[in-house]
């Protein structure tokens, strides 16, 4: 039978409305929300099973599979942010919430992020969708007949949106629903924003130190393809992207990478029910780069853009001892609504 494109989003997507976000009053400002989101999230108890997938270029991608609620439950793949992993609290909080909603969570570690350095000189970047495509195809084989969804955070959200745009032309889409939180939709704007303030440079320095530590660990394999001294001497993320990310992954330079890997220009091509969650005060991206117009022009997209929330912060009003996090909660509720036909209970 010839497969045909779905011509309209499902009712669960069109009818979904996210809860209003009530930010914690004791966390005024984007930076406090961002930092508190990192500090206050606690890793919930969650058993996972490691699965390694070999790649065609003699490398590997590691997945962490949460326990299966039942043999017919939907499966949601989670993608972490820059220099994150499935061990990060925001990933585990979302994975735990998905399982509570009756969905099997599977966390994807980008190359070199699982605790084991990958073998090839190349690694991952904001627009690298090949590994994600490989993983999705593998999940379709080992979970035949089960609905697949995905949730991406920050860089992982950008990768997910690029994948959705690239794969939507091949009917039917393999993913049935997606959500993305705090995505750097315009990489050039994000880079300029981080470099323009003291706090932005502190955030960038944190990521840069981690990237350079991995470069040191791979010095022998990298030395033949990049100038390792320039890589280790980079003082900004843009400099690192210029001398490492771009040449390792086939881009002319950092500007070419930012232009070709950003997700904002391709949002109009997405034909998978997708919800975007983004705070307008996100310190990693200026307000002008948030794709509000793109969301209104594509019925397959929904957007929740609260005024406050920081970057992967979204700490809600309530107890300091038992904080709740709006974006993860609403992303899981959206995915459950679309994948199961009804929102989770509780």
Residue pairs with C-beta under 8 A, 6 or more apart in sequence:
3 171
3 172
4 171
4 172
5 171
5 172
5 271
6 171
6 172
6 173
6 271
8 299
9 273
9 299
9 300
10 273
10 338
12 273
12 337
12 338
12 341
13 177
13 273
13 275
13 300
13 302
13 337
13 338
14 299
16 275
16 302
16 334
16 337
16 338
18 275
18 277
18 302
18 304
18 330
18 333
18 334
19 326
19 329
19 330
19 333
20 306
21 304
21 306
21 308
21 309
21 314
21 316
21 326
22 316
22 317
22 326
23 33
23 306
23 308
23 309
23 314
23 315
23 316
23 317
24 33
24 36
24 315
24 316
24 317
24 318
24 323
25 317
26 320
27 33
27 36
27 313
27 315
29 281
29 310
30 279
30 281
30 282
30 283
30 308
30 309
30 310
30 311
30 313
31 199
31 283
31 310
32 310
33 279
33 281
33 308
33 309
33 310
33 311
33 313
33 314
33 315
34 203
34 283
34 310
34 311
34 312
34 313
35 310
35 313
36 313
36 315
36 323
37 90
37 310
37 311
37 312
37 313
37 314
37 315
37 325
38 89
38 312
40 315
40 320
40 323
41 89
41 90
41 93
41 323
41 325
42 89
42 93
43 87
43 89
43 92
43 93
44 92
44 93
44 96
46 66
46 92
46 95
46 96
46 99
47 66
47 67
48 64
48 65
48 66
48 86
48 95
48 107
49 64
49 65
50 62
50 63
50 64
50 65
50 114
51 62
51 63
51 64
51 65
52 60
52 61
52 62
52 63
53 60
53 61
53 62
53 63
53 134
53 135
53 138
54 60
55 61
55 131
55 134
56 134
57 120
57 122
58 119
58 120
59 111
59 118
59 119
59 120
59 122
60 111
60 118
60 119
61 108
61 109
61 110
61 111
61 131
61 134
61 135
62 109
62 114
62 116
63 106
63 107
63 108
63 109
63 135
64 86
64 106
64 107
64 109
65 104
65 106
66 95
66 98
66 99
66 104
66 105
66 106
66 107
67 99
67 104
68 104
69 99
69 102
69 103
69 104
70 102
72 145
72 146
73 102
73 103
73 104
73 146
74 102
74 103
74 104
74 146
74 147
74 148
74 149
74 176
74 335
74 339
74 340
75 103
75 104
75 106
75 139
75 143
75 146
75 147
75 148
75 149
76 98
76 103
76 104
76 105
76 106
76 148
76 149
76 150
76 151
76 335
76 339
77 106
77 107
77 108
77 135
77 136
77 139
77 148
77 149
77 150
77 151
78 86
78 91
78 94
78 95
78 98
78 105
78 106
78 107
78 108
78 150
78 151
78 152
78 153
78 156
79 108
79 110
79 132
79 150
79 151
79 152
79 153
79 156
79 157
79 159
79 160
80 86
80 88
80 90
80 91
80 107
80 108
80 109
80 110
80 113
80 153
80 154
80 155
80 156
81 88
81 153
81 154
81 155
81 156
81 157
81 182
81 312
82 154
82 155
82 207
83 113
83 207
83 210
83 211
84 90
84 91
84 113
84 153
84 154
84 155
84 156
85 91
85 109
85 113
85 114
85 115
86 92
86 95
86 107
86 108
86 109
86 114
87 115
90 153
90 312
90 325
90 328
91 107
91 153
93 325
93 328
94 105
94 151
94 153
94 328
94 331
94 332
95 105
95 107
96 105
97 328
97 329
97 332
98 104
98 105
98 151
98 332
98 335
98 336
99 105
100 344
100 346
101 332
101 333
101 335
101 336
101 344
102 336
102 340
102 344
103 149
103 332
103 335
103 336
103 339
103 340
106 139
108 131
108 132
108 135
108 156
109 115
110 123
110 124
110 128
110 131
110 156
111 118
111 120
111 122
111 123
111 124
111 131
112 118
112 123
112 124
112 214
112 218
113 124
117 214
117 217
117 218
119 221
120 221
121 218
121 221
121 222
121 224
121 225
121 226
121 248
122 248
122 249
123 214
123 248
124 131
124 159
125 245
125 249
125 257
125 261
126 155
126 158
126 159
126 162
126 184
126 187
126 257
126 261
126 262
126 263
127 158
127 159
127 162
127 257
127 260
127 261
127 262
127 263
128 159
128 249
128 261
129 159
129 162
129 163
129 166
132 159
132 160
132 163
133 163
133 167
136 148
136 150
136 163
136 174
136 175
137 174
139 148
140 148
140 174
147 176
147 177
147 339
148 174
148 175
148 176
149 175
149 176
149 177
149 178
149 179
149 335
149 338
149 339
150 160
150 175
150 177
150 178
150 179
151 160
151 178
151 179
151 180
151 181
151 331
151 332
151 335
152 158
152 159
152 160
152 161
152 178
152 179
152 180
152 181
152 183
153 180
153 181
153 182
153 312
154 181
154 182
154 183
154 184
154 284
154 311
154 312
155 184
157 180
157 181
157 182
157 183
157 263
158 180
158 183
158 184
158 185
158 187
158 261
158 262
158 263
160 178
160 180
161 178
161 180
161 183
161 185
161 263
161 266
161 267
161 270
161 274
162 261
162 263
162 266
164 173
164 175
164 178
164 270
164 271
164 272
164 274
165 263
165 266
165 267
165 269
165 270
166 266
166 269
167 173
167 174
167 175
168 269
168 270
168 271
168 272
169 269
169 271
173 271
173 272
175 272
176 272
176 273
176 338
176 339
177 272
177 273
177 274
177 334
177 335
177 338
177 339
178 272
178 273
178 274
178 275
178 335
179 274
179 275
179 276
179 277
179 331
179 334
179 335
180 274
180 275
180 276
180 277
181 277
181 278
181 312
181 314
181 327
181 328
181 331
182 277
182 278
182 279
182 282
182 284
182 311
182 312
182 327
183 263
183 276
183 278
184 190
184 262
184 284
184 285
185 262
185 263
185 264
185 267
185 285
185 289
185 290
185 291
186 258
186 262
186 264
186 285
186 289
187 257
187 258
187 259
187 261
187 262
188 255
188 258
188 259
188 262
189 285
189 286
189 288
189 289
190 284
190 285
190 289
191 237
191 238
191 241
191 254
191 258
193 200
193 283
193 284
193 285
193 286
194 200
194 201
194 203
194 204
194 237
194 283
194 284
195 201
195 204
195 236
195 237
195 238
197 283
199 283
200 283
200 284
201 236
203 283
203 284
204 236
204 237
207 237
208 234
208 235
208 236
208 237
208 240
211 240
211 244
212 231
212 232
212 234
212 240
215 222
215 228
215 231
215 232
215 244
216 232
219 228
222 228
222 231
222 248
225 247
225 248
226 243
226 244
226 247
226 248
227 243
230 243
231 240
231 243
231 244
234 240
234 242
234 243
234 244
238 254
239 254
241 254
241 257
241 258
242 253
242 254
245 251
245 254
245 257
246 252
246 253
246 254
246 256
246 257
249 257
251 257
251 260
251 261
264 289
264 291
264 294
267 291
267 294
267 295
267 298
267 301
268 294
268 297
268 298
270 298
270 300
270 301
271 300
272 300
273 300
273 302
273 338
274 300
274 301
274 302
275 301
275 302
275 303
275 304
275 330
275 331
275 334
276 291
276 295
276 301
276 302
276 303
276 304
276 305
277 303
277 304
277 314
277 327
277 330
277 331
278 285
278 290
278 303
278 304
278 305
278 309
279 305
279 306
279 307
279 308
279 309
279 310
279 311
279 313
279 314
280 287
280 290
280 305
280 306
280 307
280 308
281 287
281 307
281 308
281 309
281 310
282 290
282 309
282 310
282 311
283 310
283 311
284 311
290 305
291 303
292 303
292 305
294 301
295 301
295 302
295 303
302 334
304 330
306 314
306 326
309 326
309 327
312 327
313 325
314 325
314 326
314 327
314 328
315 323
315 324
315 325
315 326
316 323
316 324
316 325
316 326
318 324
332 344
333 343
333 344
336 342
336 343
336 344
337 343
